[in-house]
Amino acid sequence: MARLLAWCVHLYTALGLVAAAAIAVLIVRGGSADFAWAFVWMVLATLIDGTDGMLARRARVKQLLPGFDGSRLDDIVDFLNYTALPLLLVWRAGVLPAHLSGWLLVPLLASAYGFCQTSAKTDDGFFLGFPSYWNVVAFYLHLCRPAAWIALVVLVSLALLTFIPLRYLYLSQPGRLNRLTALAAAAWALLVVWILYRLVSSTSGLLDEPTERLVWISLVFPVYYMLASWTINLRGPPGGPPRRRGASASGPRAVR
């Protein structure tokens, strides 16, 4: 029974691939309503990714199923849902004009570099380098529709930050700032869910004026997260050498 439960946890992680398949189909369809539902599936994929690590530790999957590498499965799912598919949506939605679309290869390759790093966290509990939150980036680029040059600067700048060893907040770690940011993140997540509900409820899949205002209000949290993370780096270098990814990690570029 214990081994069966361990396999069920791996199956739960693999449901992220089901979400990825749904996202891919919706992106290929390419309508405004399809893009809205693609973001709904991205939220579901993030929910799975945020909870499977806890279940894996409780089920002792590493001890009971040593021949199956759940972390590799997790990496496959995360790269699709946090990087490849969001960037595909950015391309399909026409956020960048056709002559600039080749620049999307920069964040794609940068994220591949980030995923292949053996250290996802510093010894004092931070992500090292920009975490691959390209699903969040795609959400705001698609809904806010900035000028093409602004979108390009955002994409390339965040891609380059993957290579710069700055620390970024890891919200499940202890600390007053992490607890405060986690509460803000919960409020932000509820707001994003409400925005998506308004989007999918619209027959056109387009923003009405009140929902558009909510999108801009919700952007406050990602900006706060980045500024708070950069402020952390003013304290000096990390408190120890980067740790290998381990059983306590979760989220993009961090595995069970």
N, C-alpha and C positions, 0 to 999 in steps of 0.2 A: 504493500500500500504506500509506503514511504517513497519507493522508487516511482510508482505511478504518479504520485503528487509532484515529484520532481520533474517528470516528463510533462506534466500539465503546465508547470511554470514555463518550461521552454516553449510549449505550444502557445501560451499566453504571449510571450515575447514575439513569437512568429506571427501573431495576429497583426503586428505592425506592418508585415508584408501585405496582408490583406488590405489594410488602410492604404499602403503605397500603391497597390493595384487600382484601388478606387480613385485615388488622387490622379494617377496617370491617365485613366480613362476620361475623367472630367477635364483635365488639362487639354487632352487631345480634342475633345468636343469643342472647347474654346469659347463658349458663350459666357456672358456676365454671370448668369445664374450658376453655371458650371464652376466658374472660378470661386464663387461664394461657397458652394458645397465642397470644393477642394480644400478650402481653409477649414471647414468644419471637420473634415477627415484628418487634417493636420493636427487639429486640437485633440482628436481622439488618439492619434498616434503618439502625441506628446504625453497624454494621460497614461497610456500603456507603458511608455518608456520611463515615466516618473514613478511607477509602482512596481515594475517587474523586479527591480533589484531587491527591494524589501522582501518580496515573496520568495525570491531565489535564496536569500539568506535564511529565511525561516524554514524553507524546505530542504536546506543543506544540499543544493544541487551539485556543488563541486565534490562533496564527499560521496554522494550516492551515485552520481553519473560522471565519473572522472574521464570517461572516453568521449564525452560530448562537450565541445567548447561553447558554452553559452555566450561568452564575451565576444566571440567571433560573429555569432548570429546577431548579437546586439549591435555590433559595429555595422554589419550589412544593412540592418533595418534603419539605424540612425543616419547613415550616409545618404540613403535614399530619401528619408523623410525630413531631414534637417538641411540637406544640401542639394542633391541632384534634382529632386522634384520641385522644390521652391524656385530654383534657378530656371528650370524649364518653364514654370509658370510665368516668371518675369519675362522670358523670351516670348512665350505664346501670347501673353497679354499685351505685348507691344510697348512695354515700359520704356525700352530703348528702341530707337529707330533701327531699321535693318542694317545700316552701315556701321552701327556701333555694337551690334549684338555679339560679335566675336569677343568683346571684352568680358562676356560672362564666363569665358574659360578661365579668367584670372581667379575669381572666387572659387570656381570648381576645383582648380588645381591646388589653390591655397588650402582649401578645406581637406583635400586628400592628404596633403602634408600634415595638417593638424591631426587628422584621424590616425596617422601612422606614427605619431610621437608616442614613445613609451611612457612619457610623463604627462598626465592630464591635469595633475594638481601639484601645487607646491607642498612642502612639508608642513607649512602652517595653514593649509586648507583653503587654497584659492585655485581657480583655473589659471593656467599659464598660457598667455596668448589669447586672442579673441576666440571665444567659444563659437561653434558653428551654428549660430542662431539665424540661419538664412531664411527659415520659415517666417520669423518675425520681420526680417528685412523685406521679404517679398510681400507680406501683408500690407505694410505701410507704403511701399513703393507703388503697389497696385491701387490702393484706395486713395492715397494722397496725390498721386500723379504729378510729381515734381517735374520741372524741366529736365530734358534728357541729360544735360550736362551735370545737373545736381545728382540725378540718379546714378550716373556713371561715377562721379566722385565718391558717393556713398559706397558703392559696390567695391571699387578699387581700394579705397582707404581701409575699409573693414578687412578686405582680403590681405592687405599688407600688414595689418595689425596681428594677423595670425602668426607672422614670423617674428614679431617683436615680443620679447619675454616679459610683458606686463602682466600683473595679477588682476584677475576678475573675480568678483564676489561669487561664492559658491553657497547658495542660500541654505542648504541643509546642514552646514557646519555651524558650530557654536559661535557666539559673539553677538554683542548688542546690535551692531550694524546689520549683521545677517538677519537677525530676528526682525528688525524694523523693515528691512528690505523685503523679507518674506511676506510680511503682512501687506506691504504695498503691492507685492506681486500678486497676492491672492485677490485684492481689490481690482487690480488691473485685469486679471484673468476673467473675473466676472463681467467686467465691462466689455472685454473682447467677445465673450460669449453672447452678451446682449447685442452687440453690434452685428455679429454673424446671424443671430436670430432675426434681426431687422432686415438683413440682406436677403436671407433665404425666404423670408416671408414676402418680400417684394417680388412681384411677377416679373419685373425686368432684371432683378439682381443688381440694381444700381442704387447708389446712395441717395436718400432724400436729405434735405438740408439739416434737420435735427441729428440724424445719424452721422452726417459728415462732421458736425461739430463734436460729436462724441469721439470720432476717430482722432481728431486733433487733440482733444483732451487726453485721450488714452496714451498719446505719444509722449506725454510727460514722464511716464514711468521708464520706458527704454532710455530716454535721455538721462534721467536720474541715475539709472543703473550704470551707464557708461561713465558718467561724471564721478559717481561714488567709487567705482572701481579704479579709475585713474587716480583719484585722491589717495587711495590706499597705497599706491606706489610711492607717494611722497615720504612714506615712513622709512624707505630704504629698501634694500634687497630682501628677497624672501627669507623666511626664518629657517631655511634649511634647503638641502638639495631637492630637486623635484622627485616625487615618489612615482613609482610605477603605478599604472592603473591597477586598481584592486577591487576587492569585494565591496568596498564602501562607496564606490563611485556610482553616479547616475547622471543621465542627461547626455547631450552631444559631447563626443570626444571623451566620454567616461563610461566605463563598462563595469559589469558586475565582478 
